[in-house]
Amino acid sequence: MLTRGGPFTSGSFNENDDESRNFLFHSVKVLVIGAGGLGCELLKDLALVGFRDIEVIDMDTIDYSNLNRQFLFRTADVGASKSERASVFINKRVPGVKVTAHHGKIQDMSDDFYMKFHVIISGLDSISARRWMNEKIYQLASKKILPDGRESEEWDDNTRIPFIDGGTEGFLGNARFIFPHKTPCFDCVDLFPAQQHVYQMCTIVNTPRLPEHCIAWAKDKAWDDEAPFGRSPAGDPVRIDGDNPQHIQWCLNKALEHAARFHIPTERLNYKFAQGVLKNIIPAIAATNAIIAAVCANEAFKAVTESSRNLNNYIYYFGNTGVGTNTQCLEKKEDCAVCNMKGLTIKTKKEATLADFRQKLIEDPRFKGIHDPVLTRCDVKNNKTYLTQTGRWASRYAANLTKPMSELVEEGDIVSVVDTGYKTPLILKVYWEA
């Protein structure tokens, strides 16, 4: 692939030097988010295609139910961290590859952590987590700085991280390539499905975080272990009937116990909710994971070597109706709040009060149209805190106006500015004046 050009290679691609190969083998750092069904496939593909420095983050642990398709794990790994065991397997199996594991949430990692990667690939099973990561890479992007210290209108490619998103659900799969402020972002495309009680198996059996997970745990773990309504001659528990009131009530009771153990709110845990979850759990299909992971690995390879152009569309896989794909060319949404992040910075003195900072924004010629802004702090872990408000809520945050900025934000934090003069939030990164 790297020894000859083609009609889709980049203008900077040169088949006669070893620059692309050396960059791929010795310099590129790739982050894989998720070490479940899709993540295992991604790690395998990336290692075998030539990436040598890979990091993986996942907050889950391994369960017996994962072993049928998450092939980097073995029975002895049950209960261990997915990211840690996956990294051990790849490091042992593929010589020359270094996979570094992180056990935790993506929201707990700093901006510096994400900025060291050339490509980020998502194998997540959550829409909210994908949207968080999409917003994060746009927050990290910044404009070039001119010699006189002013910001250019041109984006700094060193701060723009390609984001490749893959997702699977049963026999369905999709993948897309996102490059901040060039391609449409995750939020540009209204392809989010209606809220349904559909969950990946690898999530619901480990570290439950939602009431839905507790219902699913009752069905997949407690039911098999306790067989409350007897077993068949072959020893299997009687199958759950999503329309049988006794079956539903038993699962609901078990889910309430499980929620109590993990301190999960139970307000939504009722009979109707339980039935909805029980009748919509769809298992992951290993073949679908393999197909989508291959697409994502190809996009990562193209992004770092420029050996071909990346996807400019959303690729679908419909394994339930036939082997094939469908593509749809995507367009940016003009009023997308994420794409319209300006990537601007602002300097202020540590001792300046929030009122001083607010007035500075109003007077800054770059931000014409700001009159009565609502300010929100977003730290490096994406924790958000209101600094000011308007209307009937203004008095609640009035005390902040007299506080010094150093008490309210840290250098490098993001301040989101919402004002009637702007259609979308203005995103500013705060730095201290010398």
C-alpha positions in Angstrom: 0.0 0.0 0.0 2.8 2.4 0.8 5.1 1.4 -2.1 2.9 2.7 -4.9 0.6 5.6 -5.5 -2.9 5.7 -6.9 -5.8 7.9 -8.1 -6.9 8.6 -4.5 -3.5 9.2 -2.8 -2.8 12.6 -1.3 -0.8 15.2 -3.2 1.9 15.0 -0.5 2.2 11.2 -0.8 5.6 10.0 -2.1 6.0 6.3 -3.0 9.8 6.6 -3.3 10.6 7.4 0.3 10.1 5.7 3.6 8.6 8.7 5.4 5.1 7.2 5.7 6.3 3.8 6.8 8.7 5.3 9.4 5.9 7.6 10.7 3.4 4.7 10.9 5.9 2.3 12.7 7.8 4.7 14.9 5.8 7.9 15.6 2.0 7.5 15.4 0.1 7.2 18.6 -3.4 5.8 18.4 -6.1 5.8 21.2 -8.8 3.1 21.1 -11.8 3.9 23.3 -13.5 0.7 24.5 -12.1 -2.8 24.8 -15.3 -4.7 24.4 -16.5 -6.6 21.3 -15.6 -3.8 18.8 -12.5 -2.7 20.8 -10.9 -6.2 20.7 -11.3 -6.3 17.0 -9.9 -2.8 16.7 -6.8 -3.6 18.7 -6.1 -6.7 16.7 -6.5 -4.9 13.4 -4.4 -1.9 14.3 -1.6 -4.0 15.6 -1.5 -6.3 12.5 -1.8 -3.4 10.0 1.4 -1.8 11.4 0.6 0.6 14.2 3.1 0.2 17.0 2.1 2.6 19.8 -1.5 2.0 20.9 -3.3 3.0 24.0 -6.7 1.7 25.1 -9.2 3.0 27.7 -12.2 1.2 29.2 -14.0 1.3 32.5 -15.5 -2.2 32.4 -14.3 -5.6 33.7 -14.5 -9.0 32.0 -17.5 -11.3 32.5 -18.1 -14.8 31.3 -20.7 -13.6 28.8 -17.9 -11.7 27.0 -15.9 -14.7 26.1 -17.9 -15.9 23.1 -16.8 -12.9 21.0 -14.2 -10.8 22.9 -11.4 -13.1 21.8 -8.6 -11.3 23.6 -9.9 -12.7 26.9 -9.8 -16.1 28.5 -11.7 -17.7 31.5 -8.9 -16.8 33.8 -9.4 -13.1 32.9 -12.9 -13.0 34.3 -13.2 -10.1 36.8 -10.1 -8.3 35.5 -9.9 -5.0 33.7 -10.8 -5.3 30.0 -8.2 -2.7 28.9 -5.5 -4.3 30.9 -6.0 -7.8 29.8 -6.5 -6.8 26.2 -3.2 -4.9 26.2 -1.4 -7.9 27.7 -2.7 -10.2 25.0 -1.8 -8.0 22.1 1.7 -7.2 23.5 2.4 -10.9 23.8 0.8 -12.0 20.5 2.2 -9.2 18.2 6.0 -8.6 18.5 7.0 -4.9 18.4 3.6 -3.6 19.4 3.2 -1.6 22.6 -0.4 -1.4 23.9 -0.8 0.8 27.1 -4.0 0.2 29.1 -6.0 2.7 31.1 -8.9 1.5 33.3 -11.4 4.3 33.8 -13.7 6.8 32.2 -12.9 8.9 29.2 -14.2 11.9 31.2 -11.5 11.5 33.8 -8.6 12.0 31.4 -7.0 15.4 30.9 -6.7 17.4 27.7 -2.9 16.7 27.7 -3.8 13.0 27.5 -5.8 13.4 24.4 -3.5 15.8 22.7 -0.7 13.3 22.4 -2.6 11.1 19.9 -2.6 11.3 16.1 -5.8 9.4 15.8 -8.7 8.5 18.2 -10.9 5.6 17.4 -14.2 5.0 19.3 -15.6 1.5 20.0 -18.2 2.9 22.4 -21.7 1.6 23.0 -23.2 4.9 24.2 -24.5 7.8 22.2 -23.8 10.2 25.1 -20.1 9.1 25.4 -19.7 9.5 21.6 -21.1 13.0 21.8 -18.8 13.8 24.7 -15.7 12.7 22.8 -16.9 14.5 19.7 -17.2 17.8 21.7 -13.8 17.2 23.3 -11.8 17.0 20.1 -13.5 20.2 18.9 -12.6 21.9 22.2 -8.9 20.9 21.7 -8.6 22.3 18.2 -7.2 25.9 18.1 -6.1 28.4 15.5 -2.6 29.1 14.4 -0.8 31.9 16.2 0.7 34.6 14.1 4.2 36.1 14.8 2.6 39.2 16.4 0.7 37.0 18.8 -2.7 37.3 17.1 -4.7 34.3 16.1 -4.9 33.4 12.5 -8.1 32.4 10.8 -6.4 29.1 9.8 -6.8 26.1 12.1 -3.6 24.5 13.5 -3.5 20.9 12.2 -1.3 19.9 15.2 -4.3 20.5 17.4 -6.9 18.8 15.2 -7.2 15.1 16.0 -9.0 12.7 13.5 -11.8 10.9 15.2 -13.1 7.6 13.8 -16.4 6.4 15.2 -17.6 2.8 14.8 -20.8 1.3 16.3 -22.6 -2.0 16.1 -25.9 -3.4 17.3 -26.8 -6.9 16.4 -26.4 -7.4 12.7 -26.2 -3.6 12.1 -23.1 -1.5 11.9 -21.8 1.9 11.0 -18.6 3.9 10.7 -17.6 7.5 10.0 -14.5 9.7 9.8 -14.5 13.1 11.6 -11.8 15.7 11.2 -12.5 18.8 13.4 -13.7 21.9 11.5 -13.3 20.2 8.1 -15.9 17.4 8.0 -19.4 17.3 9.6 -19.1 16.4 13.3 -21.0 13.7 15.2 -23.7 16.2 16.2 -24.2 17.5 12.7 -26.1 14.4 11.5 -29.5 13.7 13.1 -29.1 9.9 12.9 -29.6 9.2 16.5 -32.3 6.5 16.9 -35.4 7.0 19.0 -34.7 6.2 22.6 -35.1 2.4 23.0 -34.2 0.0 25.7 -31.5 -1.7 23.6 -28.1 -2.6 25.3 -24.8 -4.2 24.5 -24.3 -7.4 26.4 -20.8 -6.5 27.5 -22.0 -3.4 29.3 -25.0 -4.7 31.2 -23.3 -7.5 33.1 -20.4 -5.3 34.4 -20.4 -2.3 36.7 -24.0 -1.3 36.2 -24.5 2.5 35.9 -28.2 2.8 34.9 -31.5 1.2 36.0 -31.6 -0.5 32.6 -28.4 -2.3 33.4 -29.9 -3.7 36.6 -32.9 -5.2 34.7 -30.6 -6.7 32.1 -28.4 -8.1 34.8 -31.4 -9.8 36.4 -32.3 -11.4 33.1 -28.8 -12.5 32.1 -27.2 -13.4 35.4 -29.6 -13.8 38.2 -32.1 -15.8 36.1 -29.5 -18.2 34.8 -28.0 -18.7 38.3 -31.2 -19.2 40.3 -33.7 -20.6 37.7 -36.7 -19.3 39.7 -39.2 -21.1 37.6 -37.4 -24.4 37.2 -35.1 -26.0 34.6 -35.6 -28.1 31.5 -34.5 -31.7 31.3 -31.3 -30.5 29.8 -30.6 -28.3 32.8 -31.3 -25.0 31.2 -33.5 -22.5 33.1 -37.0 -21.9 31.9 -36.9 -19.2 29.2 -38.0 -15.7 30.4 -41.4 -14.7 28.9 -41.5 -10.9 28.5 -45.3 -11.1 28.7 -45.5 -13.3 31.9 -46.3 -11.0 34.9 -44.5 -13.4 37.3 -41.3 -13.4 35.3 -41.3 -9.7 35.0 -41.9 -9.1 38.6 -39.2 -11.5 39.7 -36.7 -9.7 37.4 -37.8 -6.3 38.7 -37.3 -7.4 42.4 -33.8 -8.7 41.6 -33.0 -5.5 39.7 -34.0 -3.4 42.7 -31.7 -5.4 44.9 -28.8 -5.0 42.4 -29.5 -1.2 42.1 -29.3 -0.9 45.9 -25.9 -2.6 46.0 -24.5 -0.2 43.4 -26.3 2.9 44.7 -28.2 3.4 41.4 -31.4 5.5 41.5 -34.5 3.4 41.4 -37.2 5.9 40.5 -37.7 4.5 37.0 -37.5 0.9 38.1 -41.1 -0.2 37.8 -43.1 -3.0 36.1 -43.6 -1.3 32.8 -40.0 -0.2 32.6 -38.8 -3.7 33.4 -40.9 -5.2 30.6 -39.6 -2.8 28.1 -36.0 -3.7 28.8 -36.6 -7.4 29.0 -38.1 -7.5 25.5 -35.5 -5.4 23.8 -32.1 -6.7 24.8 -30.1 -7.6 21.6 -26.9 -9.6 21.7 -23.7 -8.4 19.9 -22.7 -10.3 16.8 -19.0 -11.0 16.5 -19.0 -10.8 12.7 -20.5 -7.4 12.7 -17.8 -6.2 15.1 -15.1 -7.6 12.8 -16.5 -5.8 9.7 -16.9 -2.4 11.3 -13.5 -2.6 13.1 -11.9 -3.3 9.7 -13.5 -0.2 8.2 -12.2 1.9 11.2 -8.7 0.5 11.0 -8.6 1.2 7.3 -9.6 4.8 7.9 -6.9 5.2 10.6 -4.3 3.8 8.2 -5.4 6.2 5.4 -5.4 9.2 7.8 -1.8 8.8 8.9 -0.2 7.6 5.7 -2.3 9.7 3.2 -2.3 6.6 1.0 -5.9 7.2 0.1 -8.6 9.7 0.9 -10.8 9.2 4.0 -14.6 8.7 4.1 -16.6 11.7 3.5 -19.8 9.9 4.3 -21.5 7.6 6.8 -21.1 4.0 6.0 -23.8 1.5 7.0 -23.7 -2.3 7.2 -27.0 -4.2 7.1 -26.1 -7.8 8.0 -29.7 -8.7 8.8 -30.9 -8.3 5.2 -27.8 -9.1 3.2 -24.1 -8.5 3.0 -23.7 -5.0 1.7 -23.2 -1.4 2.6 -25.0 1.9 2.0 -23.4 5.3 2.0 -24.8 8.8 2.5 -22.7 11.9 1.8 -22.8 14.1 4.9 -23.0 17.9 5.2 -22.2 20.3 8.0 -25.2 21.7 9.9 -24.9 25.4 9.8 -26.2 25.9 13.4 -24.2 23.0 14.9 -23.1 24.1 18.4 -20.0 21.9 18.3 -18.8 22.8 14.8 -19.2 26.5 15.6 -16.8 26.4 18.5 -14.4 29.3 17.6 -11.3 27.8 19.1 -10.4 31.2 20.6 -8.3 32.0 23.6 -8.5 34.9 26.1 -6.0 36.2 28.6 -6.9 37.7 31.9 -5.2 38.5 35.2 -5.5 36.0 38.0 -6.6 38.7 40.4 -9.3 40.1 38.0 -12.8 39.5 39.3 -15.4 37.6 37.3 -17.2 41.0 36.8 -14.0 42.4 35.3 -13.7 39.3 33.0 -17.3 39.6 31.9 -16.8 43.3 31.1 -13.7 42.4 29.1 -15.7 40.0 27.0 -18.3 42.7 26.3 -15.7 45.2 25.2 -13.5 42.8 23.2 -13.9 43.7 19.5 -13.6 39.9 18.5 -16.9 39.2 20.3 -19.3 41.7 18.9 -22.8 41.1 20.0 -22.2 40.1 23.6 -24.4 42.0 26.0 -25.5 39.9 28.9 -23.6 36.6 28.7 -24.1 33.4 30.7 -20.7 32.0 31.6 -20.0 28.3 32.2 -16.7 26.8 33.3 -15.6 23.5 31.7 -12.5 22.0 33.2 -10.0 19.6 31.6 -12.2 16.6 32.7 -15.3 18.3 31.1 -17.0 19.0 34.5 -19.3 22.0 33.9 -20.1 24.7 36.5 -22.2 27.8 36.0 -20.3 31.0 36.8 -23.1 33.4 36.0 -26.8 33.3 35.0 -29.4 35.8 33.9 -33.0 36.5 34.7 -34.5 35.0 37.9 -31.4 32.8 38.4 -28.9 35.7 38.3 -29.0 36.3 42.1 -28.0 32.6 42.7 -24.6 33.2 41.2 -24.2 36.9 42.0 -21.6 36.2 44.7 -19.2 34.9 42.0 -18.9 38.3 40.3 -16.7 39.7 43.1 -14.4 36.6 43.3 -11.0 36.6 41.6 -10.8 34.5 38.4 -8.0 32.3 39.9 -10.6 31.1 42.5 -13.2 30.2 39.8 -11.1 28.7 36.9 -7.7 27.2 36.3 -5.4 28.1 33.4 -6.4 26.0 30.4 -10.1 25.7 31.4 -12.8 26.3 28.8 -15.4 29.1 29.4 -18.6 28.7 27.4 -20.3 32.0 26.6 -24.0 32.0 25.8 -25.6 35.2 24.7 -28.6 36.3 22.7 -26.2 37.9 20.2 -24.8 34.5 19.2 -26.7 31.6 17.7 -24.3 29.0 19.2 -22.1 29.1 22.4 -18.8 30.9 22.1 -16.0 28.6 23.4 -12.9 30.3 25.0 -9.8 28.8 26.5 -8.6 30.9 29.5 -4.9 31.8 30.1 -3.3 34.0 32.7 -1.7 37.3 31.7 2.0 37.6 32.8 
